[in-house]
Amino acid sequence: MDFNYTDEQLMIKDMARKFAENELWPVVGEYDEKDIYPEHLVAKMQETGLMTVGVPEEFGGPGIDYLGQALAVEELARGDLGLATVVVASCLLASEPVVVAANQEQAERWWKGLLDGKVAAFCLTEPGAGSDVGGMSTNCKKVDGGYILNGTKCFITNGGVAGQYTVFATLDKKMGYKGICAFMVDRNSEGISTGKKENKMGIRTSNTTEVVFDNVFVPEENRLGAEGTGWMTCMKTLDLSRPMIAALAVGTAQGAFDHAVEYAKMRVQFGKPIASFQAIQFLLADALMDIEAGRLLYHKACWLKMAGKPFSQAASIAKGWCGDMAMRVTTDMVQVYGGYGYTKEYPVEKYMRDAKILQIYEGTSQVQRIVVANNLLKGLR
Ligand SMILES: Cc1cc2nc3c(=O)[nH]c(=O)nc-3n(C[C@H](O)[C@H](O)[C@H](O)COP(=O)(O)OP(=O)(O)OC[C@H]3O[C@@H](n4cnc5c(N)ncnc54)[C@H](O)[C@@H]3O)c2cc1C
């Protein structure tokens, strides 16, 4: 086991950290307050290559390895979880079905779209199918030369700003998992509209909307993998993206922690900096232990994946634990600030609001425990 990062991993980590500190920290509080998706910051992330950090080298991307991608999104989340989520949703989550199931021509088209500046979105969740994704109703009816899509997806990150989607739909609900197909869908296809934009508790710099498919024709050459393999594609996609969510959680906790340490050294009560009180020191020490443990969990999942070993269990352990950890740490960091932490004068309350989503999206904390327990009972540790 080697705890040293490669030069490339260090380079992308450092670049994302500088971007977060210089470009995100000074302004994201205002965008969060005003509920604005800052297009110009997304454009800057495109210019620097951070928006396309997941594009493989053979398709014109930077070819950053899996751990390097995770380090980059951890650093972005230290700056702002909303914009880090925009990146993960586009070049990782929405793109993993392409990694898993696309042929060469499809992959070229998909990645070119991202490199040309399109944002992508992953359309899985529906109003009636959240944790129970297999219960989806969005239908793909087979017609001459392709499929007609009908249905509504909800809570879609980048839903209103994306130029291309990966979409899951069923040939027939009665077929269960075996009826699910995955597609690449162009936003300009006739019949697509974006519905309600969510007014969220946190990650308010990300755009979250409904995406409505009303008799949308999707050509056969846009189906990813064989008919009925969409479920497997979806499960493999979530395995690949869960370590990234764990990395986002570590970055979010780290951001709140770094601010709180500085505050504790500066804030004076009873004639001393509050950092001199053991009660505050213990909050900080516990937070640091949590963050370090979370980082090791997602590093392990990345290492297993890069070594070509099974990593599904490690991915769910990392996602489940780190999501809960980020909530715990950000809540404690508000405590370090006392009353000021409860106000928008300081950034720490935003970290706490942002962190909550880490226990919800890409499988709730409960769903991760279901996955871990199922694997455990099958003999997988
Ligand atoms: C801001 C945001 C961004 C999102 N981005 C995307 C996106 O880009 N693409 C996308 O497809 N989806 C996205 N989602 C959807 C997200 O993945 C779902 O919200 C999540 O999977 C939970 O589904 P649900 O909201 O329907 O909750 P439900 O499934 O209704 O769950 C409600 C509660 O019941 C619990 N529960 C459910 N089933 C069980 C069970 N069997 N055992 C124990 N407890 C259970 C859950 O853990 C939860 O606590 C996003 C959501 C949000 C809020």
The ligand as a Gaussian input file, in Angstrom:
#p B3LYP/6-31G(d) Opt

LIG

0 1
 C      -30.577000      17.970000      -4.476000
 C      -30.822000      16.627000      -5.070000
 C      -30.133000      16.239000      -6.214000
 C      -30.398000      15.002000      -6.806000
 N      -29.775000      14.673000      -7.982000
 C      -30.216000      13.592000      -8.669000
 C      -29.765000      13.334000     -10.012000
 O      -28.918000      14.065000     -10.562000
 N      -30.287000      12.278000     -10.687000
 C      -31.220000      11.453000     -10.122000
 O      -31.658000      10.529000     -10.802000
 N      -31.650000      11.655000      -8.844000
 C      -31.185000      12.697000      -8.119000
 N      -31.649000      12.947000      -6.839000
 C      -32.603000      12.024000      -6.250000
 C      -32.062000      11.229000      -5.058000
 O      -31.151000      10.257000      -5.501000
 C      -33.276000      10.651000      -4.306000
 O      -33.914000      11.758000      -3.668000
 C      -32.885000       9.617000      -3.293000
 O      -32.414000       8.447000      -3.945000
 C      -34.038000       9.222000      -2.353000
 O      -35.233000       9.010000      -3.033000
 P      -36.563000       9.753000      -2.525000
 O      -36.239000      11.187000      -2.393000
 O      -37.688000       9.377000      -3.405000
 O      -36.804000       9.191000      -1.083000
 P      -37.604000       7.854000      -0.684000
 O      -37.103000       6.715000      -1.478000
 O      -39.049000       8.148000      -0.689000
 O      -37.109000       7.664000       0.811000
 C      -37.693000       8.357000       1.927000
 C      -37.056000       7.806000       3.208000
 O      -37.355000       6.405000       3.319000
 C      -36.150000       5.660000       3.446000
 N      -36.311000       4.370000       2.744000
 C      -36.763000       4.145000       1.495000
 N      -36.761000       2.829000       1.234000
 C      -36.282000       2.205000       2.344000
 C      -36.052000       0.841000       2.700000
 N      -36.263000      -0.163000       1.851000
 N      -35.560000       0.581000       3.929000
 C      -35.316000       1.581000       4.796000
 N      -35.524000       2.892000       4.534000
 C      -36.002000       3.197000       3.311000
 C      -35.075000       6.526000       2.785000
 O      -33.783000       6.212000       3.268000
 C      -35.535000       7.917000       3.204000
 O      -35.079000       8.184000       4.500000
 C      -31.346000      14.138000      -6.207000
 C      -32.005000      14.524000      -5.032000
 C      -31.777000      15.749000      -4.493000
 C      -32.566000      16.155000      -3.265000

